[in-house]
Amino acid sequence: MEIKELGHLVLYVRNVERSAAFYRDVLGFRQIMPDPNGGNSFRFPAAAFSSGRTHHELLLIEVGERAASLPPGRRLGLYHFGLKVGDTDDELRAVLDQITAAGVQISGASDHTVTHSLYIHDPDGNEIELYVDVPEADWRNDPSLFAAPIRPLRL
């Protein structure tokens, strides 16, 4: 077997409408289900999103307001997931302006040599990395760049 790409991510959320609004209205992810023009073929509260690369990259499934919170600190499971938001620092600055205007708090900002990244949390506490690849970082020919020391991001 050979993995070709990471296909999609499924998250349990407390309130699918609140979370869908965050991913759709704040982050600009295109919601494909439920269909904005009506109709929901899911038989449970859920929302799906696609950038157009594949049928869906993100699926949110509602589990209710009483669901347990993510425990703080080191734990098993998902740490964060990354969403590429452009190709330049100018695009990352525009994303920063957009999300701060929407009231989203930045929880971190890092220069990873191969990426420039901002970190935020969704309404359920899932950490999201919003990043751009650094064009001059030739990680294909020098994979060690991926493990370079993390530096503070200067946008």
C-alpha positions in Angstrom: 0.0 0.0 0.0 1.1 3.6 -0.7 -0.8 6.6 0.9 -1.4 9.1 -1.9 -2.7 12.0 0.2 -4.6 12.8 3.4 -8.1 12.7 2.2 -10.4 14.2 4.9 -10.9 14.9 8.5 -14.0 14.2 10.6 -14.6 16.1 13.9 -17.2 15.6 16.5 -18.7 19.0 17.5 -21.2 20.1 20.2 -23.3 22.2 17.9 -23.0 21.7 14.1 -24.6 25.0 13.2 -22.2 27.0 15.4 -19.2 25.1 14.1 -20.3 25.2 10.5 -20.7 29.0 10.8 -17.1 29.2 12.1 -15.6 27.1 9.3 -17.8 28.6 6.6 -18.2 32.3 7.6 -14.9 32.9 9.5 -12.5 30.6 7.7 -14.2 30.7 4.3 -14.4 27.0 3.8 -17.1 26.1 1.2 -19.9 24.2 2.8 -21.3 21.5 0.5 -23.7 19.7 2.8 -26.3 20.4 4.0 -26.9 22.1 0.6 -27.4 25.8 1.2 -30.2 25.7 -1.4 -32.1 23.1 0.7 -31.9 19.5 1.4 -29.8 17.4 3.7 -29.0 13.9 2.7 -27.4 13.2 6.1 -29.6 11.3 8.5 -27.9 13.0 11.5 -26.8 16.6 12.3 -23.7 17.1 10.2 -22.0 19.5 7.8 -19.4 18.9 5.1 -16.9 21.2 3.5 -14.7 21.1 0.4 -12.0 23.3 -1.1 -12.8 21.7 -4.4 -9.7 19.4 -4.3 -11.9 16.4 -3.4 -15.5 15.6 -2.5 -15.0 16.7 1.1 -12.0 17.6 3.3 -13.9 18.3 6.5 -16.9 16.6 8.0 -18.5 17.9 11.2 -20.8 15.6 13.2 -22.9 16.9 16.1 -22.6 15.1 19.4 -24.5 17.6 21.6 -23.7 20.3 24.1 -23.1 17.8 26.9 -20.1 16.2 25.1 -16.9 16.1 27.2 -14.4 18.9 26.5 -11.0 18.2 25.1 -8.7 17.7 28.1 -5.9 20.3 28.4 -2.2 19.5 28.0 -0.5 16.4 26.6 -3.0 13.7 25.6 -3.6 11.1 23.0 -5.4 12.0 19.8 -5.5 15.0 17.5 -3.1 17.8 18.4 -4.0 20.2 15.5 -4.6 20.1 11.8 -3.3 22.5 9.1 -5.1 24.5 6.5 -3.1 26.1 3.7 -4.5 29.6 3.2 -2.3 30.9 0.5 1.2 31.1 -0.9 2.6 34.3 0.5 3.1 36.2 3.7 0.9 38.9 2.3 -1.9 36.4 2.1 -1.2 35.2 5.6 -1.3 38.8 6.8 -4.7 39.2 5.1 -5.9 36.1 6.9 -4.7 37.5 10.2 -6.6 40.7 9.6 -9.8 38.8 8.7 -9.8 36.4 11.6 -9.0 39.0 14.2 -11.7 41.2 12.8 -14.1 38.2 13.3 -13.0 38.1 17.0 -10.9 34.9 16.7 -8.0 34.9 19.1 -4.5 33.9 17.9 -3.0 31.2 20.1 0.3 31.1 18.4 2.4 32.2 15.5 5.5 30.3 14.2 8.1 30.3 11.5 8.7 26.6 10.8 11.3 27.4 8.0 9.1 25.4 5.6 5.8 27.2 6.6 4.7 30.4 8.3 1.8 29.5 10.6 -0.9 31.1 12.8 -2.7 28.9 15.3 -6.3 29.3 16.4 -9.0 27.2 18.0 -12.5 26.3 16.7 -15.6 26.7 18.9 -15.0 23.2 20.4 -11.3 23.8 21.2 -9.8 22.0 18.2 -6.5 23.6 17.3 -6.1 24.7 13.7 -2.9 25.8 12.0 -3.4 28.4 9.2 -0.3 28.4 7.1 1.5 29.3 3.9 4.4 27.4 2.5 7.7 29.3 2.3 8.6 29.2 -1.4 12.4 29.4 -0.9 12.4 26.4 1.6 13.4 23.5 -0.7 12.3 20.7 1.6 12.0 18.3 -1.3 15.8 18.3 -1.8 16.6 18.9 1.9 13.9 17.1 4.1 15.9 18.2 7.2 14.3 21.7 6.8 11.1 20.2 8.2 12.8 19.6 11.5 14.5 23.0 11.7 14.1 24.9 15.0 10.8 26.8 15.4 11.2 30.5 15.5 8.8 33.3 16.3 6.8 34.4 13.2 7.4 38.0 12.1 4.7 39.1 9.7 
